[in-house]
Amino acid sequence: MSLGLVFLSEVLGTGMLTLLGCGVVANVALKGTKGYAGGFLMVTWGWGIAVFSGVFIAAKSGAHLNPAVTLGLLIHGNAEYAPGVTVDVASTLTYFGGELLGAFIGAVLCWLACKQHFDHEDDPANKLGTFSTGPAIRSNGWNVVTEVIGTFVLVFVILSFGGTPSGLGPLAVALLVVGIGVSIGGPTGYAINPARDLGPRIAHALLPIKGNGSSDWSYAWIPVVGPLAGGAIAGLLARWTPQIFASVVH
């Protein structure tokens, strides 16, 4: 599989992920929508379905949709990211680029779909919250810890699935995302994906959103660094878990 097709696959898959994911937040947060004030459970299920859709679309490239997943696979020691896609610098950067661009495009499409409601929303925080995550209690160190743990769960369980998503794979990943959201997603809004947060945050900063406020760049590093660290730890632990089990058995 060519790197051009890998890039396109990840752009389309991550774009669908953020279009539907940011879309459910917009439906809950923006004044006057049919789903207004639908609650956090609605958001978590919406993001689960967004992941389900994105994984199916990007199945050819392994449906990473997330730089933390790509990094986890790299550190895990996989020879291929997907069938025919060798793990190397070029392919890694291709995944990262496709994921970030797709997340940006999906956020732009979400804004277009909900533009009238963005125009009528008075609270800039609700507008930003549609695009990117923010903490319930702002404490940088603990916010990083939350993102590390949430992303570790995501990547470690995905690596435990043992292969490229197929069959029930997309459903399993979607339910995993819902599970993370309803369990430990409350403190930070569970970015668990650097592209999912950074791409839409850039879109928020660049789009001509009426009454737009700050993009909160002072927080933006947390949903990037935390997920990357969590993905790296998951990849390392998943790599050594079989040897640990083998040594215990013997």
Backbone bond lengths (Angstrom), bond angles and torsions (degrees), N, CA, C in turn:
res aa  C-N    CA-C-N  psi(-1)  N-CA   C-N-CA  omega(-1)  CA-C   N-CA-C  phi
1 M - - - 1.463 - - 1.533 109.27 -
2 S 1.325 117.46 130.52 1.450 120.85 -177.79 1.523 111.22 -72.89
3 L 1.326 115.32 155.48 1.450 119.05 178.70 1.530 111.53 -67.63
4 G 1.323 116.86 -26.64 1.459 119.82 175.05 1.513 111.88 -62.92
5 L 1.328 116.84 -41.85 1.463 120.42 177.67 1.524 111.35 -70.73
6 V 1.328 116.60 -35.32 1.469 119.92 175.13 1.530 109.44 -60.45
7 F 1.325 115.91 -46.45 1.464 121.08 -179.76 1.526 110.67 -59.88
8 L 1.330 117.45 -48.47 1.455 121.63 -179.71 1.518 111.26 -61.75
9 S 1.324 116.95 -42.47 1.462 121.61 179.70 1.522 111.18 -60.23
10 E 1.331 116.47 -45.47 1.461 120.05 -178.62 1.532 111.75 -71.32
11 V 1.334 117.42 -34.66 1.459 120.18 175.38 1.523 110.36 -61.80
12 L 1.329 116.55 -48.67 1.463 120.39 -177.58 1.530 111.45 -66.26
13 G 1.323 116.39 -43.93 1.464 119.59 -178.36 1.515 112.42 -66.91
14 T 1.337 116.44 -45.72 1.459 119.37 -179.93 1.519 111.03 -70.95
15 G 1.336 116.54 -31.89 1.453 119.76 175.37 1.523 112.08 -62.16
16 M 1.332 116.29 -43.88 1.467 119.62 177.16 1.523 110.83 -65.27
17 L 1.321 116.05 -39.66 1.466 120.91 177.81 1.524 111.16 -55.98
18 T 1.328 117.28 -50.55 1.460 119.27 -175.75 1.522 112.65 -78.57
19 L 1.328 118.07 -30.22 1.464 119.47 175.08 1.521 110.39 -59.13
20 L 1.331 116.59 -50.12 1.463 119.99 -178.17 1.526 111.68 -76.30
21 G 1.338 116.95 -36.09 1.460 119.74 -179.31 1.518 112.45 -69.32
22 C 1.336 116.40 -51.35 1.466 119.12 175.62 1.528 110.14 -63.89
23 G 1.334 115.62 -30.91 1.452 119.71 179.46 1.514 113.35 -63.39
24 V 1.322 117.47 -40.73 1.463 118.63 -179.81 1.522 110.54 -69.41
25 V 1.323 117.43 -33.36 1.466 119.72 175.65 1.525 110.09 -66.24
26 A 1.330 116.52 -42.64 1.464 120.06 177.06 1.520 111.02 -59.99
27 N 1.318 116.47 -40.59 1.467 121.32 -179.36 1.523 111.86 -63.32
28 V 1.316 116.06 -32.43 1.462 121.16 -179.36 1.526 111.91 -86.74
29 A 1.346 117.18 -36.40 1.463 120.54 -168.53 1.523 115.01 -94.14
30 L 1.324 117.76 -27.77 1.460 119.90 -172.51 1.520 111.96 -89.04
31 K 1.290 115.06 135.36 1.463 122.72 -176.01 1.533 111.95 -58.67
32 G 1.328 116.23 131.07 1.450 121.60 171.34 1.509 116.96 90.75
33 T 1.342 118.44 -4.83 1.459 119.03 177.44 1.527 109.89 -73.82
34 K 1.329 115.79 162.01 1.471 120.31 179.71 1.524 112.19 -65.02
35 G 1.338 116.01 -24.35 1.464 119.30 -179.11 1.510 114.12 -101.98
36 Y 1.341 117.19 12.44 1.468 121.53 -173.57 1.528 111.66 -54.05
37 A 1.329 115.24 133.19 1.469 123.41 179.27 1.521 112.08 62.96
38 G 1.332 116.08 31.15 1.464 119.82 -180.00 1.513 114.27 -70.55
39 G 1.328 118.16 -16.93 1.456 121.31 173.32 1.520 114.26 97.14
40 F 1.335 113.98 167.25 1.467 121.35 -174.82 1.524 112.16 -66.44
41 L 1.314 117.79 -32.87 1.471 119.54 179.85 1.523 110.40 -63.95
42 M 1.318 117.22 -39.71 1.460 120.81 175.73 1.526 110.73 -60.55
43 V 1.339 115.81 -40.48 1.461 120.16 179.20 1.530 111.07 -64.02
44 T 1.319 117.35 -45.52 1.468 119.89 -177.72 1.527 111.64 -63.90
45 W 1.307 117.35 -41.05 1.471 119.54 178.20 1.525 110.72 -69.21
46 G 1.320 116.66 -36.55 1.457 119.36 176.76 1.514 112.14 -62.12
47 W 1.337 116.06 -41.52 1.462 119.16 177.76 1.527 111.30 -67.98
48 G 1.328 117.08 -35.19 1.457 119.49 176.51 1.520 111.67 -61.05
49 I 1.328 116.56 -44.44 1.460 120.60 179.16 1.527 110.16 -68.17
50 A 1.337 116.61 -34.08 1.464 120.03 176.11 1.524 110.92 -61.57
51 V 1.328 116.78 -43.88 1.465 121.25 177.14 1.525 110.40 -63.41
52 F 1.328 116.78 -44.60 1.472 122.48 178.68 1.525 110.13 -53.92
53 S 1.329 116.69 -46.50 1.466 121.53 -178.37 1.523 111.01 -67.73
54 G 1.333 116.03 -45.44 1.454 119.85 -178.31 1.517 113.30 -63.62
55 V 1.330 117.02 -38.51 1.467 121.04 -179.71 1.519 110.78 -64.81
56 F 1.317 117.97 -42.53 1.458 120.41 177.50 1.525 111.08 -60.75
57 I 1.332 117.01 -45.25 1.459 121.00 -176.93 1.525 111.34 -63.55
58 A 1.325 116.83 -39.42 1.469 121.30 -174.42 1.522 113.05 -100.44
59 A 1.317 117.92 20.85 1.466 120.68 -175.96 1.532 112.31 -59.12
60 K 1.328 118.37 -32.80 1.463 121.49 -177.42 1.528 111.87 -61.54
61 S 1.323 116.47 -34.02 1.469 119.87 -179.12 1.522 112.13 -94.94
62 G 1.329 117.23 7.84 1.456 120.98 -177.78 1.506 113.04 91.39
63 A 1.350 116.58 -4.49 1.462 122.50 175.24 1.528 112.55 51.96
64 H 1.324 116.24 54.57 1.464 118.81 175.51 1.523 110.42 -66.54
65 L 1.333 116.48 -55.64 1.471 123.99 177.17 1.529 112.97 60.79
66 N 1.314 117.50 10.09 1.461 120.55 -167.02 1.531 108.94 -163.38
67 P 1.333 118.87 117.15 1.460 119.97 178.58 1.525 114.01 -57.39
68 A 1.336 117.60 -27.85 1.464 120.07 178.16 1.527 110.92 -67.91
69 V 1.324 116.68 -34.80 1.468 120.56 175.86 1.523 109.50 -69.01
70 T 1.319 116.91 -44.94 1.465 120.48 178.10 1.526 110.81 -58.70
71 L 1.324 116.68 -46.19 1.469 120.64 179.57 1.523 110.83 -64.55
72 G 1.321 117.36 -39.74 1.457 120.62 178.33 1.522 111.79 -60.90
73 L 1.340 116.77 -42.68 1.462 120.67 177.76 1.526 111.40 -65.18
74 L 1.338 116.19 -38.62 1.460 120.64 178.34 1.525 110.77 -61.52
75 I 1.315 116.92 -49.76 1.464 121.42 -178.07 1.525 111.33 -71.37
76 H 1.312 116.42 -28.61 1.464 120.73 176.90 1.517 111.62 -63.30
77 G 1.336 116.11 -23.49 1.456 120.04 177.56 1.511 114.15 95.98
78 N 1.327 117.73 18.31 1.465 120.25 178.06 1.526 110.54 -61.29
79 A 1.325 115.99 141.16 1.462 120.50 175.97 1.521 111.19 -77.89
80 E 1.337 115.99 -29.68 1.456 121.71 -179.25 1.525 110.23 -132.54
81 Y 1.339 116.11 145.59 1.455 120.93 172.85 1.526 111.39 -79.92
82 A 1.305 115.54 -28.81 1.459 125.11 177.80 1.521 105.38 -159.57
83 P 1.322 118.70 164.35 1.466 119.32 179.34 1.524 112.47 -53.00
84 G 1.341 116.21 119.57 1.451 121.25 178.79 1.511 115.02 86.47
85 V 1.342 117.85 3.81 1.470 121.62 -179.27 1.527 108.13 -116.34
86 T 1.317 116.69 98.67 1.454 122.13 -177.61 1.529 111.01 -69.45
87 V 1.316 115.68 141.38 1.467 120.55 176.50 1.521 109.14 -76.90
88 D 1.322 116.87 113.41 1.456 122.69 174.73 1.527 108.47 -155.81
89 V 1.313 116.75 -177.33 1.464 120.62 -176.63 1.523 111.16 -61.98
90 A 1.326 116.90 -44.94 1.461 120.69 -176.74 1.522 111.73 -63.26
91 S 1.317 116.69 -45.00 1.468 118.98 -178.75 1.523 110.80 -69.32
92 T 1.335 117.28 -36.48 1.469 120.24 178.93 1.517 110.81 -62.27
93 L 1.332 116.27 -46.40 1.464 120.12 178.90 1.525 111.51 -66.26
94 T 1.318 117.10 -31.85 1.466 120.98 177.16 1.522 110.37 -63.84
95 Y 1.317 116.92 -44.79 1.470 120.65 177.10 1.524 110.50 -61.83
96 F 1.325 116.47 -48.25 1.466 119.89 -179.10 1.530 110.75 -57.78
97 G 1.325 116.41 -46.67 1.456 120.67 -178.29 1.521 112.60 -64.53
98 G 1.332 117.06 -44.05 1.461 120.55 179.09 1.511 112.12 -63.74
99 E 1.327 116.13 -39.68 1.471 120.22 -179.93 1.527 111.27 -65.71
100 L 1.319 116.91 -43.74 1.466 120.05 -177.74 1.527 110.91 -68.93
101 L 1.328 117.25 -44.66 1.459 120.09 179.59 1.526 110.80 -64.31
102 G 1.333 116.64 -43.34 1.456 119.46 178.96 1.511 112.33 -60.60
103 A 1.332 116.68 -40.86 1.464 120.39 179.46 1.524 110.87 -64.11
104 F 1.327 117.02 -38.76 1.464 121.69 177.87 1.528 110.27 -64.17
105 I 1.324 116.82 -47.60 1.465 120.69 -178.13 1.526 111.03 -63.46
106 G 1.316 116.81 -43.19 1.460 119.85 179.33 1.511 112.13 -59.69
107 A 1.339 116.89 -39.41 1.463 120.80 179.43 1.524 111.10 -67.17
108 V 1.323 116.73 -38.82 1.468 120.47 177.72 1.529 110.28 -62.87
109 L 1.320 116.79 -43.21 1.468 120.37 179.16 1.527 111.25 -64.55
110 C 1.325 116.75 -37.16 1.462 120.61 176.22 1.524 110.16 -61.01
111 W 1.329 116.31 -44.26 1.471 119.79 178.56 1.523 111.47 -61.14
112 L 1.326 116.96 -42.32 1.462 120.46 178.93 1.528 111.29 -63.10
113 A 1.331 116.15 -41.60 1.462 120.16 -178.85 1.526 112.05 -65.29
114 C 1.317 116.53 -30.16 1.476 121.09 -174.05 1.525 112.32 -116.17
115 K 1.331 118.08 20.60 1.462 121.19 -169.72 1.524 113.36 -56.20
116 Q 1.320 118.26 -43.17 1.459 119.43 -178.43 1.522 112.12 -61.81
117 H 1.327 115.89 -34.71 1.457 119.51 179.37 1.531 111.41 -75.59
118 F 1.335 116.97 -32.96 1.465 119.02 171.39 1.522 110.36 -61.94
119 D 1.344 116.39 -39.68 1.461 120.79 -179.52 1.528 112.22 -65.33
120 H 1.325 116.71 -31.60 1.463 120.61 -175.88 1.528 113.35 -96.16
121 E 1.333 116.76 -2.74 1.465 120.33 178.77 1.532 109.68 -83.54
122 D 1.329 116.86 126.72 1.467 121.22 -176.85 1.523 113.85 -85.82
123 D 1.333 117.38 -26.78 1.462 121.05 -172.39 1.533 110.64 -92.02
124 P 1.333 118.73 112.35 1.468 120.53 178.90 1.529 113.08 -58.81
125 A 1.334 117.36 -29.93 1.465 120.24 -179.43 1.524 111.10 -65.16
126 N 1.324 117.21 -35.66 1.461 120.23 177.95 1.527 110.93 -67.81
127 K 1.319 116.53 -35.01 1.461 120.39 177.53 1.529 110.73 -66.97
128 L 1.331 116.65 -47.64 1.460 119.86 178.42 1.521 111.00 -62.78
129 G 1.341 116.59 -39.87 1.458 120.35 -179.27 1.509 113.37 -62.18
130 T 1.321 117.28 -23.37 1.460 121.16 174.85 1.522 111.14 -67.74
131 F 1.321 116.17 -34.49 1.458 121.22 -175.60 1.525 112.56 -89.16
132 S 1.321 117.50 -44.38 1.461 119.87 -170.26 1.522 110.62 -141.31
133 T 1.313 115.23 171.40 1.456 120.57 -174.60 1.523 111.46 -89.86
134 G 1.313 114.96 164.74 1.455 122.52 175.55 1.514 108.77 -157.25
135 P 1.324 117.32 156.24 1.468 119.76 -174.35 1.520 112.53 -83.22
136 A 1.320 116.16 150.41 1.461 121.05 171.86 1.525 109.85 -72.21
137 I 1.338 116.54 -39.48 1.465 123.21 173.01 1.520 106.81 -124.77
138 R 1.333 117.28 117.17 1.462 120.18 -175.15 1.521 110.51 -78.85
139 S 1.310 114.73 110.31 1.457 122.89 177.20 1.525 106.22 -152.38
140 N 1.315 116.58 97.72 1.456 121.17 -167.82 1.523 113.68 -50.11
141 G 1.322 116.43 -47.91 1.462 119.39 -178.12 1.513 112.59 -60.64
142 W 1.331 116.70 -49.13 1.460 120.14 -179.06 1.520 111.98 -70.65
143 N 1.319 116.92 -32.38 1.467 119.72 175.77 1.524 110.92 -63.45
144 V 1.333 116.86 -39.32 1.464 120.63 175.61 1.523 110.49 -63.18
145 V 1.319 116.65 -44.47 1.465 120.80 179.42 1.527 110.67 -57.33
146 T 1.328 116.66 -44.72 1.464 120.28 179.64 1.523 111.05 -60.25
147 E 1.336 117.07 -45.20 1.464 120.45 -179.35 1.531 111.80 -67.93
148 V 1.326 116.86 -36.55 1.471 120.07 176.65 1.525 109.97 -61.66
149 I 1.316 117.38 -47.93 1.467 120.91 -177.32 1.526 110.99 -65.83
150 G 1.335 116.77 -46.34 1.461 119.63 -179.21 1.514 112.27 -60.71
151 T 1.340 116.54 -42.41 1.458 119.98 -179.30 1.516 111.52 -73.37
152 F 1.324 116.34 -34.09 1.467 118.91 174.39 1.525 110.37 -57.86
153 V 1.315 117.48 -46.44 1.465 120.87 178.60 1.527 109.90 -58.66
154 L 1.330 116.81 -48.00 1.460 120.63 -178.79 1.519 111.71 -56.72
155 V 1.326 116.80 -54.12 1.461 120.95 -172.88 1.524 111.34 -72.62
156 F 1.323 117.05 -40.00 1.464 119.56 -178.84 1.523 111.02 -63.77
157 V 1.312 117.19 -41.60 1.467 119.90 179.10 1.526 110.36 -69.70
158 I 1.338 118.02 -40.70 1.469 119.95 177.16 1.524 110.59 -59.64
159 L 1.332 117.53 -43.99 1.461 120.43 177.55 1.521 111.44 -63.43
160 S 1.313 116.45 -29.50 1.464 120.29 178.09 1.526 112.23 -72.60
161 F 1.347 116.44 -19.47 1.464 119.18 175.92 1.524 110.50 -64.66
162 G 1.346 115.95 -30.18 1.463 120.77 171.65 1.507 115.91 80.16
163 G 1.325 119.15 32.85 1.457 117.50 174.90 1.517 113.31 165.85
164 T 1.311 114.54 176.56 1.451 120.98 177.86 1.514 110.09 -65.54
165 P 1.326 119.37 138.33 1.460 121.01 -178.65 1.519 112.37 -56.30
166 S 1.313 116.42 129.32 1.463 122.96 175.82 1.516 107.08 -159.26
167 G 1.303 116.98 160.24 1.454 119.81 179.60 1.507 111.13 60.86
168 L 1.341 116.59 -117.12 1.457 121.66 -179.94 1.527 112.34 -85.50
169 G 1.336 117.56 2.00 1.456 120.68 -178.39 1.515 114.39 -53.46
170 P 1.341 118.56 -49.52 1.470 119.01 179.62 1.526 112.91 -59.49
171 L 1.331 116.90 -38.26 1.465 119.78 178.98 1.524 110.32 -66.26
172 A 1.315 116.59 -40.27 1.463 120.38 179.98 1.522 110.80 -62.68
173 V 1.340 117.46 -44.10 1.458 120.57 179.89 1.527 110.02 -66.17
174 A 1.345 116.94 -40.92 1.464 120.62 179.48 1.524 111.33 -60.75
175 L 1.320 117.03 -45.54 1.469 120.43 179.61 1.521 111.12 -66.77
176 L 1.323 116.35 -34.08 1.471 119.84 175.92 1.523 110.57 -61.94
177 V 1.330 117.17 -43.69 1.471 121.16 179.20 1.526 110.81 -64.04
178 V 1.334 116.69 -41.48 1.468 119.71 175.83 1.527 109.98 -60.97
179 G 1.323 116.23 -43.71 1.458 120.36 -179.36 1.517 112.60 -61.61
180 I 1.330 116.96 -42.11 1.457 120.14 177.52 1.522 110.24 -64.05
181 G 1.327 116.24 -41.59 1.460 120.44 -178.34 1.514 113.16 -62.74
182 V 1.341 116.57 -46.54 1.469 119.11 -175.69 1.524 112.07 -79.14
183 S 1.336 117.76 -12.64 1.461 119.00 -178.61 1.530 112.10 -100.86
184 I 1.320 117.69 -58.68 1.473 119.84 -176.65 1.524 111.82 -122.59
185 G 1.334 117.06 21.55 1.452 120.26 -178.30 1.515 114.93 -86.33
186 G 1.330 117.04 -12.91 1.454 120.46 -174.22 1.511 116.68 -66.88
187 P 1.337 120.06 -40.72 1.464 119.69 -175.27 1.526 115.22 -62.66
188 T 1.341 117.87 -36.77 1.470 119.88 -175.55 1.521 113.90 -125.19
189 G 1.319 118.43 -3.94 1.457 119.72 -174.53 1.513 112.99 83.43
190 Y 1.324 116.27 9.35 1.471 126.37 175.49 1.526 114.27 40.89
191 A 1.335 115.85 71.81 1.466 119.93 172.66 1.527 109.67 -60.02
192 I 1.322 116.40 -52.48 1.476 125.85 -179.36 1.535 113.09 43.15
193 N 1.327 116.05 24.65 1.463 120.98 -175.57 1.528 107.78 -166.70
194 P 1.345 118.37 107.57 1.462 119.70 -178.80 1.524 114.05 -58.12
195 A 1.335 117.16 -39.94 1.463 120.42 -178.66 1.517 111.00 -67.73
196 R 1.331 116.75 -40.54 1.459 121.53 -178.55 1.528 111.55 -59.48
197 D 1.335 116.79 -32.66 1.461 120.24 -179.88 1.523 112.26 -91.36
198 L 1.326 117.10 -46.62 1.466 120.42 -173.53 1.528 112.15 -70.62
199 G 1.338 117.77 -43.80 1.464 120.39 -179.94 1.522 112.12 -58.44
200 P 1.342 118.97 -52.80 1.462 120.19 176.88 1.531 113.61 -64.23
201 R 1.327 117.79 -32.13 1.469 119.20 178.47 1.539 110.08 -65.70
202 I 1.323 116.49 -39.30 1.466 120.03 175.86 1.525 109.70 -63.91
203 A 1.340 116.19 -41.73 1.464 119.65 177.46 1.526 110.70 -60.23
204 H 1.324 116.85 -43.28 1.468 121.24 178.56 1.529 111.10 -58.62
205 A 1.324 116.24 -39.11 1.463 120.18 -178.91 1.523 112.41 -71.89
206 L 1.334 117.55 -30.70 1.463 121.29 -173.32 1.520 114.22 -95.25
207 L 1.309 118.36 -28.63 1.464 121.24 -174.84 1.532 111.55 -71.17
208 P 1.327 117.35 149.33 1.469 121.04 177.94 1.529 111.11 -81.55
209 I 1.324 116.00 64.58 1.465 121.40 -177.22 1.526 109.40 -80.87
210 K 1.292 116.62 126.00 1.462 121.60 -178.62 1.529 110.01 -63.00
211 G 1.338 115.96 129.23 1.459 119.83 178.75 1.514 114.07 66.98
212 N 1.322 116.32 26.12 1.463 120.03 -177.66 1.529 111.19 -67.37
213 G 1.304 115.32 141.67 1.461 120.37 177.30 1.514 111.04 -106.61
214 S 1.311 115.58 -155.52 1.459 122.32 -179.68 1.523 111.13 -66.43
215 S 1.335 115.64 147.40 1.471 121.39 173.35 1.523 111.84 -88.96
216 D 1.328 117.17 4.31 1.468 124.08 175.65 1.528 111.82 54.34
217 W 1.330 115.49 55.19 1.461 119.91 -178.75 1.530 112.70 -67.49
218 S 1.318 117.61 -20.34 1.469 119.51 178.24 1.527 111.64 -66.50
219 Y 1.330 116.64 -23.52 1.468 120.87 177.52 1.520 112.22 -96.29
220 A 1.324 117.99 -17.44 1.463 122.40 -166.97 1.524 113.90 -59.00
221 W 1.337 117.93 -26.78 1.469 119.63 -178.14 1.519 111.97 -70.53
222 I 1.327 117.80 -25.12 1.469 120.97 -174.84 1.530 112.36 -66.67
223 P 1.354 120.04 -49.07 1.463 119.50 177.15 1.525 113.63 -74.55
224 V 1.315 117.90 5.89 1.460 122.04 170.48 1.526 109.76 -102.84
225 V 1.321 116.47 -54.61 1.470 121.55 -176.22 1.532 111.14 -68.09
226 G 1.343 116.90 -44.77 1.461 120.00 -178.81 1.516 113.16 -58.56
227 P 1.344 119.14 -52.58 1.464 119.95 178.10 1.526 114.14 -62.33
228 L 1.326 117.45 -39.03 1.468 118.58 178.38 1.522 111.19 -63.37
229 A 1.333 116.61 -41.04 1.462 120.01 177.20 1.526 110.86 -64.96
230 G 1.330 116.74 -43.51 1.466 120.04 179.05 1.511 112.24 -62.94
231 G 1.347 117.10 -40.42 1.459 120.54 177.92 1.518 112.18 -65.73
232 A 1.343 115.72 -39.60 1.462 119.72 179.35 1.525 111.40 -65.25
233 I 1.316 116.77 -43.79 1.479 120.78 178.86 1.520 110.23 -63.01
234 A 1.333 116.83 -41.68 1.466 120.70 179.52 1.523 110.88 -63.21
235 G 1.338 116.38 -42.96 1.457 119.38 179.13 1.511 112.10 -63.18
236 L 1.330 117.00 -40.88 1.459 121.25 179.84 1.526 111.21 -67.03
237 L 1.335 116.73 -46.47 1.459 119.63 -178.51 1.533 111.14 -67.03
238 A 1.330 117.22 -40.49 1.467 119.98 178.65 1.522 111.18 -64.47
239 R 1.326 116.38 -29.97 1.458 120.70 178.45 1.523 111.63 -68.13
240 W 1.342 116.15 -36.53 1.463 119.82 -175.07 1.519 113.63 -97.55
241 T 1.322 118.21 -11.01 1.466 120.14 -177.92 1.532 113.39 -58.70
242 P 1.342 120.03 -45.47 1.480 118.72 178.65 1.527 112.66 -57.78
243 Q 1.355 117.18 -40.53 1.454 119.49 179.38 1.524 111.52 -67.13
244 I 1.332 116.35 -36.84 1.456 119.91 178.27 1.528 110.51 -63.58
245 F 1.334 115.79 -45.87 1.463 120.15 179.36 1.540 110.52 -62.93
246 A 1.336 115.43 -41.18 1.466 119.47 -179.11 1.517 111.74 -63.65
247 S 1.343 116.12 -40.28 1.452 118.90 -179.73 1.531 111.36 -68.12
248 V 1.330 116.71 -33.96 1.464 120.74 178.52 1.527 110.09 -68.03
249 V 1.351 115.97 -43.00 1.473 120.92 -178.99 1.512 110.88 -63.33
250 H 1.345 115.82 -41.01 1.455 119.88 -177.26 1.523 112.61 -87.20
